[in-house]
């Protein structure tokens, strides 16, 4: 699928029983030109990864897809983006989705703040794996990803950004595995760890 298709055709990942106007509203959130990485392309990639890890027919698929749609609906770098995205999901889905599904979507969105689902939490593992799959991207896409993240934090001085970003990456590497699902580990674990280790090395201050 091309980048252009990813930016314009996400309807196949939207539960057909939900209002299309809600999907359009979420697409507008990701289409904010102020976003460097957490944009429509990122949303499309996460949805595609969910689709690969949890094919049609799975009883938990709608919850995970909606978790993907909402997980970065709010993103302005204030530090509580995931919480505000979860609250937005609770607000917008109230009255149009069963309360149990609304609660599950909000729970999944909150998990993406630290990407540490429990071992028995398959929906959480799928969504977190899909969100972190960018870490295993090929060189060009990984470089685009890191540039996009830096642009979203352009207001932060270089040294502070490097220290903060490296801390986030080291926290991820401290996990026994970056990916919770067996398929995620098979597809992405080795390349992701190599990419992250190289990025940490680039971010580390050099001795004078």
C-alpha positions in Angstrom: 0.0 0.0 0.0 1.4 3.4 -0.9 1.8 6.3 1.4 -0.9 8.2 -0.6 -3.4 5.3 -0.1 -2.6 5.2 3.6 -3.4 8.8 3.9 -6.8 8.6 2.2 -8.3 5.1 2.5 -8.7 4.0 6.1 -12.3 3.0 5.9 -11.6 -0.7 5.8 -10.2 -0.5 9.3 -13.3 1.3 10.7 -16.1 -0.8 12.3 -18.9 -0.5 9.8 -21.6 -0.2 12.6 -20.1 3.1 13.9 -20.9 6.5 12.4 -18.6 7.5 9.5 -18.6 11.1 10.8 -16.7 9.9 13.9 -14.0 8.4 11.7 -13.8 11.6 9.7 -13.3 13.6 12.9 -10.5 11.3 14.1 -8.8 11.5 10.7 -8.8 15.3 11.0 -7.0 15.0 14.4 -4.2 13.0 12.8 -4.1 15.3 9.8 -3.0 18.3 11.9 0.0 19.8 10.0 1.7 20.5 13.3 2.3 16.8 13.7 5.7 15.5 12.7 5.3 11.8 13.2 1.9 11.0 14.9 0.0 11.7 11.7 -2.2 9.9 9.3 0.6 7.7 8.0 1.4 6.6 11.5 -2.3 5.8 12.1 -2.4 3.8 8.9 0.7 1.8 9.8 -0.7 1.0 13.2 -4.0 -0.1 11.8 -2.2 -2.3 9.2 -0.2 -3.9 11.9 -3.3 -4.6 14.0 -4.8 -6.1 10.9 -1.8 -8.4 10.5 -1.7 -9.5 14.1 -5.5 -9.8 14.6 -7.3 -10.8 11.4 -11.0 -10.3 10.7 -13.3 -12.6 12.7 -11.4 -12.1 16.0 -13.9 -11.2 18.8 -11.6 -8.5 20.2 -10.7 -6.9 16.9 -13.1 -3.9 17.0 -11.8 -2.9 20.4 -8.2 -3.0 19.3 -8.9 -1.2 16.0 -10.7 1.5 17.9 -7.8 1.7 20.3 -5.6 2.3 17.4 -7.9 5.0 16.0 -8.0 6.8 19.3 -4.5 6.2 20.8 -2.9 9.4 19.4 -6.1 11.4 18.7 -4.8 14.0 21.2 -1.1 14.7 20.7 0.5 18.0 21.6 3.4 16.9 23.7 2.0 18.0 27.0 2.8 14.6 28.6 -0.7 13.3 29.2 -1.7 12.8 25.6 -2.7 9.2 26.1 -4.9 10.0 29.0 -6.6 12.8 27.1 -7.0 10.5 24.1 -8.6 7.9 26.4 -11.0 10.5 27.8 -11.9 11.6 24.2 -12.7 8.0 23.3 -14.9 7.7 26.3 -16.7 10.9 25.3 -17.1 10.2 21.6 -18.1 6.6 21.9 -20.6 7.0 24.7 -24.1 6.3 23.3 -22.9 4.8 20.1 -21.0 1.8 21.4 -21.7 -0.6 24.2 -20.3 0.6 27.5 -18.1 -2.4 27.9 -16.4 -1.7 24.6 -16.0 2.0 25.4 -14.2 1.0 28.6 -12.0 -1.5 26.8 -11.0 1.0 24.1 -10.1 3.6 26.8 -8.1 1.0 28.7 -6.1 0.1 25.6 -5.4 3.7 24.7 -4.0 4.2 28.2 -1.7 1.2 27.8 0.1 3.0 24.9 1.6 5.5 27.4 4.2 3.0 28.5 3.6 -0.1 26.3 3.6 -2.6 29.1 0.5 -4.8 28.8 0.2 -7.9 31.0 1.3 -11.2 29.6 -2.3 -12.5 29.4 -3.6 -9.2 27.9 -3.7 -10.2 24.2 -5.6 -7.1 23.0 -3.1 -4.9 24.8 -0.2 -6.7 23.4 -1.5 -6.4 19.9 -2.1 -2.7 20.1 1.2 -2.0 21.8 3.1 -4.2 19.3 1.4 -2.4 16.4 2.3 1.0 17.9 6.0 0.0 18.4 6.4 -1.7 15.1 7.9 1.5 13.7 11.0 0.7 15.7 11.7 -2.1 13.2 11.3 0.0 10.1 13.7 0.1 7.3 16.4 2.7 7.4 14.7 5.4 5.4 11.4 5.1 7.3 13.1 5.0 10.7 15.0 8.2 9.8 11.8 9.8 8.8 10.2 8.7 12.1 13.0 10.1 14.2 12.9 13.4 12.3 9.2 13.6 12.8 9.4 13.0 16.5 12.1 15.7 16.8 9.9 18.2 14.9 7.1 17.6 17.4 9.4 18.7 20.1 11.1 21.5 18.3 10.6 23.7 21.3 12.9 21.5 23.4 16.6 22.3 23.3 18.8 19.7 21.5 20.6 18.4 24.6 17.3 18.1 26.6 15.6 16.3 23.8 18.5 13.9 23.3 18.5 13.0 27.0 14.8 12.6 27.2 14.5 10.6 24.0 17.4 8.3 25.1 15.7 7.7 28.4 12.5 6.7 26.7 14.3 4.3 24.4 16.4 2.8 27.3 13.2 2.2 29.2 11.8 0.3 26.2 15.0 -1.8 25.9 14.7 -2.7 29.6 11.7 -4.8 28.8 12.4 -8.6 28.4 11.0 -8.2 24.9 9.9 -5.1 23.0 6.9 -7.0 21.5 4.4 -9.0 23.5 2.9 -11.2 20.8 4.9 -14.2 19.3 4.2 -12.9 15.8 5.4 -9.4 16.8 8.6 -10.8 18.2 9.2 -12.9 15.1 8.6 -10.0 12.7 10.2 -7.1 14.5 12.2 -7.8 17.7 15.7 -8.2 16.2 15.6 -5.2 13.8 13.8 -3.0 16.4 16.5 -3.6 19.1 19.2 -2.9 16.6 17.5 0.3 15.4 16.9 1.5 19.0 20.5 0.8 20.1 21.8 2.7 17.1 19.6 5.7 17.9 20.7 5.7 21.5 24.3 5.7 20.4 23.6 8.7 18.1 21.9 10.6 20.9 24.7 10.0 23.4 27.0 12.9 24.0 30.5 12.4 22.6 33.6 13.0 24.8 35.5 16.1 23.8 
